[in-house]
Each structure stands twice: as C-alpha cells, then as structure tokens.
Amino acid sequence: MHELDELFDVAAARRLDAQASALLGDGGAGLMEQAGTAAWQCLLERWPQAQRVCVAVGAGNNGGDGYVLARLARLAGRQVQVLLMADAGARTALAERARAAYLAADGRETVFDHALPPADVVVDALFGIGLNRAPAGEAARLIAAITHSGLPVLALDVPSGVDARSGAVPGVAVRATLTVQFIVRHQGLYTGAALEYIGGRRLAPLALPDGAQDGVAASACLWAPARLAAQLPPRRANTHKGESGHVLCVGGNVGSGGAVMLAAESALRAGAGLVSVATQPQHVAPLLARLPEAMAHAVQDAQELRALLPRAKVIAIGPGLGQDDWAHELWRQVLASGKSLVIDADALNLLAVTPHALHDAILTPHPGEAARLLGIDTAQVQADRFGAAAALAARFNAVVVLKGAGTVIAAPHARPRVITAGNPGMAVGGMGDLLTGIIAALRAQGLDAFDAASSGALLHGLAGDDAASEGQRGLLPTDLLVPLRRRVNPEP
C-alpha cells in the first residue's frame, strides 16, 4: 500500500489503473463503479440537502465516473440532469456502459446549449487526468458556464482544464469547491496555478486487488508536519552552542540592511547556536540595536570577509547583497570557501550571470530567479514547477527550493518534496530572507541539505499560517518569528 503522503504523476496513475483493471478482469468496470460511488458519497457528505444535481460528462472514463454518480443520485430520488458536449466525440466502452446503466434508471441527458440547467450542485466529469492542453470549443464554453454559474462544484479526479501532472492551467478551467481524487493523489494538484482551482481535496483510495501497485512508484511526496519531530529531536541536557552550528549571513548592501537582519534573526530563532553577519559598516549599529545576539561585522572587501569564514559552518548569502563590485567580491570569496551554502536573492542573480558548479549548496529561488538561472521566462517555470526545480538541481548539482504556492524542493537523483503550508499573506518583501536564515540554521544543526531545505520551507510555511490567524493582509516577516520558535520545538 502506498503511503498517504505520496504523490503520483499521470503516467503512474494510468499504469495503476490498468494493472488493477487487468487483475480484476472486468476491463475497469469495477473501478469505475467504485469511483462513481465514492464521488456520490462525497457529494452527499458535502451537500446533503442538494436535490438538483447537474453532471457535466465527457466522452472518456471520467465521464463514465460521472454517469455512475448520476445513476446513484437518480436512484436516491434526486433530480439529475446529465449535460453532454455536442463535439465530445465517441465514448469509451466503459463510459458507454455506464451511460446505458444511467439511462436504464430513467436518467435524462441533454446537450449543452450555453446555459446550465437549474441545479444545487454541479459535478465536473469532463476530462479527468488526461487533459494537458487548454480546453477548446464546446468544452471551453461549458467550463466557462460552470464557473460563471456561481454554483458549488464537485470535480472528479481533477478540475477540467488543470494539468494533473504539472499543476499548470493553460486556458479556462473549472473552479471546484471540492476535488475528489481516485486511488492516488495527483502531484499537479498540490502546487502552482492548480491551487486556485481545486477547492478542498479528498482522496478516495478505492479497493484495489493485491499486486495492482507493483512497480508503480510515487513521483513526489508531501513534506508534512509529522516529519518535524524526527528532524528536530530534543537537545541533549549537556549540549553547548557549538553543537548547534555557526551561521554566517553575508549581505546587506547600502540601503538593504534589513534583509540580512531578517536572515540573521530567523537563523537564531530556528536554533542556530551562533550567528555572525557580514554587512556594510553603516548597518552594524542598527543590527546590534535590534539583535544583540548576533555578531555583526563591518565588511568592506573580500579580505575582511575572508577572516570570518573559517569559524562558520554554513554561509547564507544573498539577502540584500546587491550586484555591484562589493557584492561580486564577496560572492567570489564565499564560492571559494568550500563551506555549506544557502544561496538566495541577489546571490542567485550573480549565479545566473556567471554560472558555477556548486558543492553542498541549497538554492532558494522564486520563479523569476529560477527563470533567470535556467535562461527561460517565468511563465515557463510556472507551467512546470516540478520540471523547473529538477532542471535547476541537475544544472547546479544542488538542492533547490522553488518558492511559491506549493513550494517544490528538488535534489539530484531524489524524489521531489512539496510543501502545502503557507498562505498568500506571505507574498511580501522579506519573507524569502527569513526562509534563508531558517534553512541555514537547520543545516548548521546537522540536517543534510535536502532535509534542511525541506523542513526549513515547512517551518516557514507553518509559522506563516500561525501568524496569519489574525488575517493575511498586512502580515510581516517579523510576525513569523514567535510562532517559528514554537514550531522548531515540535512535540515528540
């Protein structure tokens, strides 16, 4: 049995379905009946008072699932209207079989004529996981009508128009109130644009025969809060600050001192034993006034920075660094240090200009920075966040934290991880600097680069959700510091 935190791409989901159908020996009819039944149960639980059900069906097996739901709703005494597309094409054999059973139960169907029938809830059974392009023709018009109706929507497997593999939404798409996924969780429904369309998520695992999952591997996994207790065990009673690591934060060019201050403070709140800061001279006094626990150093050239490097276990570089001669000089010195690195902000932009092979590094780009590193545009990154993160990890031989809704963490030759914590209130300047410090602190405390990046991104998102309890708009990075301290001390 696959783990509940595992995510699957479309190819794996199809293989699993095919293997289960072959073992059952019924061509998939049993799985379709299970899926439609599970969807009907979800509808009943979510909208128990709904009497009028509109089911929009396509010609594929997703439409067959919709017909099963429609038949069960009809038998339960609901008013059911199945909505067809004039240009849907020939149905699959399974969908035709499910349709015949629905019609035998005195079911009704009609062709979409640019308006939905009166309904309390709409079921989206148009395309499922197979669609990876923008809907066109009648499908696009029907999807638009569903969206504009303002009615609650139950999507079967995936909202139509959303790419179940990448999470991209290349055209019009259904905005679901609830999406019920069958058998496995689809990786594309946990990151990027898909998050605007899926509503709530449910998993209906279905009853599979023994052996159906043989050879079917997950493509990604969710990095969940339950992981943190093992990642952050209680400290020894006889510990000392050196065991918790020394983080050196490098950045804070003229006018950007706040960025490196945020990184330093979050590193301390995330448990680093020692934090030093290398910054422009004018930022030393303000930094010490705000954060006396940090060791602030005025650094005007590479030679002054060089003296600080030996003591550091991890170097976090980029927050407020800038891209002038001072920044370039410090960047080159840090690259030559051989230390574990967390690279963010302007350091990523310097890396994009002069790419280097990296050793023991974590990159934390937002989509724009990822695009510059890959030499593509931001839209291409967002259209395939899993692919972009994997490409960066391979190109730079580094762990990559591709930030955004549904943060993706990738590492060479490893299964990517997805973070579902976080909220739109965190879209404000300085949040990334906070993340840099958290990840650096975890790396300094002994977590390997992949785990430090994954748990750091999770802690960042969880602290952001805690801090947003009073509202998302107006949320500041410093609001995360108190809940962050609670989150880095998980219950065993």
Summary of the structure (lengths in Angstrom):
residues: 492
radius of gyration: 25.8
end to end distance: 26.0
largest distance: 84.1
contacts: 1861
relative contact order: 0.10
helix: 45%
strand: 16%
